[in-house]
Amino acid sequence: MGEARQRVGYDRLRRRAGTLPLFMAFDLVIVGLLSTGTAILVLNQGWHWDDWILWTTLYNANLAYGLLSGPFVLFTVPVLGQALHHAKATGYDRSGMLVPKLSNSGLKQRIQHEQEEVSRPGPSDAAPASKGLFARGKGLAKTSAAGCYSRLEDGQGDPLAA
């Protein structure tokens, strides 16, 4: 058994993927058992689409699947869930780019920085205060306080300007 694990790189895969593949395998086994058991029961009994017992059996199979999904509640526990799946919270900014979610402190710093920029007089080619969501030019374009940063190509300008 140990030789087979070493051959497929089980330990390396386990460290990289965390415990999520084990939960997925558990879910696959549960779906397979419930589907097979329900199909065998329905076919052996000879139930038809208009029989009430068929629909009751399907409802009970769905209920059993919901109850057997209980271990997935662990992913909703704040610290434990992050330790199990190692995923980072993300969202989309106004230009449609996928960006990491800002923490509360990062959001406060971002709002303060934007307020300072609006109150500070800038060069004549800067975006006006009414359209102040994006900066013009090459590099990182500032989006809203809720977003992070998105890339602008040289000469593309303000993507929201119409």
N, C-alpha and C positions, 0 to 999 in steps of 0.2 A: 504494500500500500504506500509506504514512504517513497519507494522508487518511482511509482506512478505519479505521485504528487510532485516529485522533483523533476520528472520528465516534462510535465506540462507547465511547470513554473507556478504551482499553486500558491506557494508562500509569497512570491513576488506579486502575483495577481491579487492575493488577499490584502496585502499591505496597500496596494495602489487603489483598489476598488472599495475598500472598507467592507461593511456588512450588507450593503444594499443588494449584491447578487444573491446572498442567502435568503433575503426577504422575497426577492423576485422568484427564486426557485420554490420557496414555500407557497407563494401565490399560484404559481403554475401547477404545482401538485394538487392544491385545493380545487382549482378550476377543473383540472382533469378528472379528479375523483367525483366531484359533484356532477359534472356533465355526463360522465360515463354512467354513474349510478342512476341518474334521472332518466337517461336514454334507455337503459336496460329495463328499468321499472315501467316506463311508458310503453315500450315495445312488447314486453311480456304480458302486460295487462290488456293490450289491444285498445287503448283509449283513443278517441278521435278528437278533432279540434272543437267540437261542440259539447264535449263532456266537461262538466264542472270539475271533476276530480283531476283532470289533466292540468287545468289552470291553477288549482289549489296546490298541486305537486310542484309546479313551476314556481309559484309564489314561495313555497316552503324552501325550495332549493336556493332561491334568491335570498331569503332570510338567513339560511345557514351560511351562505357566502359572506353576507354582511357581518354576521357574528364571528366567523372565522377570520375576518380581516382585522380583528382586535389588536394583534401585535403591531400593526402599522400606526397605532396611536402614539407609539414611542417617538415617531418622527415629529410630532407636534410639540413635544416637550422641548423648551428652548435650548438648553445646553446639550442635552442628550441627542436631540435630533441632528444638530450640527456635527456632533462627534460621529454619528452613524453614517451620514451621507456626504459630508465635506463640501456641500454646495454653497455658493455665495449668492446673496440676494442681488438681483439685477432688475433693471427696468429700461424703458425706452425714453430717450430725450425727445425734444421737439423735432429734431431732424430725422428721427427714426433709427438712430444708432442705439445698440444695446450697450448700456453702461452699468457699472456697479452702483448699488444704492448708497446714497450718502447717509452717514450716521447723523444723529441729532446735532452733535457738536460741529460736524462738517457742514451741515445745512445752515446752522447759525452763522458760521464763519463766512459761508458763501453769500448769505443775505447781507451781512455787514459789509463785505467787500463790494457787492453790487451797489449798495447805498452810497458808499464812499466814492465809487466811480461816477455815479450820476451827479453827485454834488460837486465833484471836481471838474473844472473846465478843461476840455481836451482839445486836440487839434481839430481843424475844420473838416477833415475827412472821417472823423469818428461818426458812429451811428447816432442819430438824433435820439433824445430821451424818449420820444413817443414810440420809437422802434428799438429801444435799447436792449433787446434780447440777444443780439448777436453783434460781435465786433467784426469790422471789415478787415480783409487782408489774408495773409498766409498764416497757417498754423492752427492753433486751437481756437475755436469759436465758443464764446460763453453762451450757454443756453439759459434757461430759467433757473431760479433758485432751487427748484426741485430736481433738476437734471444735473449732469456733470459736464462733460466737454465732448464736443464732436469735432471732426477734422473738416477743414475747408481747404479746397485747392486754391492755388494762387490765382487771383483774378476772378474767382467765383463770386465774391462779395456776399451780401446778405441774402440767404436763401428765403427769408420771409418777406423781403421787399417786393412789392408788386407794382 
